[in-house]
Amino acid sequence: MTPLSSRRPRGPEVRALCAALGMIAVAGLAAGCSNDAHVLARVRQHAITVDEFNDVARGNMPQGPTSPDSAKARLLKDLIDRELLVQGALAAHLDQSPEYAAYRERLEAQTLREALYQQLLSGPYPVSDAEVKELYERRNTATRARLIFSYDEGFVRQAAKDLARGEDFAVVADRYNPTGMVPPGGDTGFLQPGSLLPPLDDLLRLSPPGKIVGPVAAGPEGWFIVRVEERKNVPQPPFDQARAQLAEMLRQRKQRAAFQHVFDQLKSDYKVTVVPGAAQFLAEKLRAVPGEGPVSQAPPPPGPADRGKVLARFTGGEYTLGEAYDDMVGGNSGRVDLSVTASVTRWLQAQAVERAAVPEARKRRLDQDPDVQHRLRERLNNFLLDAYYQQQVMSRISIGPEDYQVAYERYRSTFVRLQKAHLVSVQLADSAAATALALQAGRAPTLRDAAATAGLSAQVKDESVTFPAESPTWTQLESQVTLMQPGQMAGPVSVDGGWMIFQLVDKQQDAPPYESLPASARGQLQGVATEMKREARLGAVTDSLRQAFAPVVVYTERLQRVPWPPAPLPGTGS
């Protein structure tokens, strides 16, 4: 089967399943919204539509010389097989397990948040030529500065007092700056305008050199103290070359500002508050958990008494220690420095706002949007596919010595080795003469005839070479000779002492018997044997489901009318 790549990251077994099926999670319009003329197949109550088919095809065009009819038939079969497995999982009541219920709850919240942010932040974010030109002119100057940053206003004000007492700026910066957030000594290096976010970007651009500026609040980012060290002029590419990059920089700024506005509005509308002392309590309980990404050695999960401890509240909901633990250990949250109380407080606030986005999405009836419902269904189907695949395929196969033998026979050609070759060659010191002989050889029946025509018969070498060869030259050329057919010529190739043209007269090659394979080669067959078993078992499962859910209806004549390759979506070019 030809695998189709997945658009969304999944677990290893889901990836294995998708590779085996040659399918991806289907995105696009809900099948139930299409009329019958756009239905290509039906599996029970589910219709596979032209829109659905084309959406998958756009991102997963088959590679290689496949005819349009074959490619379309293959893709439709993959989609039918996928739906059969989903229906099989539902028939096995895998959607009624506690694991599925918990996953659905998390995924529904995630999907609704995505839909809300997509609605509120989809743009456009227009950038005028005047804005680009202004930024371009500002970037003629670069500024080097030192800065002190903290999430906590108190820390920055204490740093300001240290500086007022005459302490070195770099020493104070290293004392207060969070590890990894700011370069050593607070030294930014030379930065051009547009490199940082407002208001810090403007502080670097406008502050007089040598003057300590701050503490300055930078919105939700924290607090800064800045001292400009020096400025210099920097060369820039022509405006037309820089225009696109600068416009994108400005667009990203506007998008981030829009996100911050949405965040602040949700925080206000849902009265998000962090419980006093919650940051310290969280840090005490989860100090062993790194601040970013999943962990290999997590602390024990909170006990029942602590798990329900409320850390933040918002209108209609709460955020607990148990949820915070799950988010941190599962890598589902942003970075948080547990050693800085202000950082933890800010993180808790952000987590509560994320949860407040879910009731806001429901308030806007996004949970009733057909596209959102379809997206949720397909993501839930991935869970069902993985569970059903584990239950009906992976748990039902075992690999024994006979399977390795079968795998070897199927892929025997990949183990073929060259044993002996009858070769004729001519070696010349001059590359031009060798090239001329190669051209002559291309028009002659044999290399020997070409050499005779060129008066080089005395330099023809006729030999039978056994492989592995003792000659370094033939050792180097073994893989090339393996691929050549009798009568084929090659060269000139660089050899010790000059250039060589050679012709393969005959050869002996074969794969060794399975019993004589080294252990390393047999080990390579393990994955092949396992995949063969998976494919066979998967085929048996889908065939059984096809019978159980008969009739599976395929509208072949409609499939034949579907253009191939599918037309790109408007405005995408792909």
Protein Blocks (a to p, Z undefined) as FASTA:
>chain_A
ZZdddfbdcdfklmmmmmmnopacdedddfklpcfklpcbdehjbccdfklmmmmmmmmc
cedjddfklmmmmmmmmmmmmmmmmmmmmmnopmmcfklmmmmmmmmmmmmmmmmmmmmm
nopadddfklmmmmmmmmmpccdddddddfblklmmmmmmmmmnopafklmmmmmmcghk
acghhinbjadehkaccfklmmmmmpcghiacdjddehjnbccddddfbdcddddddfkl
mmmmmmmmmmmmmmmmmmmmmmmmmmmmnopacdehklmmmmmmmmmpcfedjdfbdcdd
ddfklmmpcfbdcehiacdfklmmmmmmnopaccddfkbmklmmmmmmmmmmmmmmmmmm
mmnommmgmklmmmmmmmmmmmmmmmmmmmmmmmmgccdfklmmmmmmmmmmmmpccfbd
cddddddfblklmmmmmmmmmmpmblklmmmmnopmmmpccdddddddfblklmmmmmmm
mmpcehiacdjdddehiacddddfbdcdddddfklpcfklmmmmmmmmmmmmmmmmmmmm
mmmmmmmmpccdddfklmmmpccdddddehklZZ
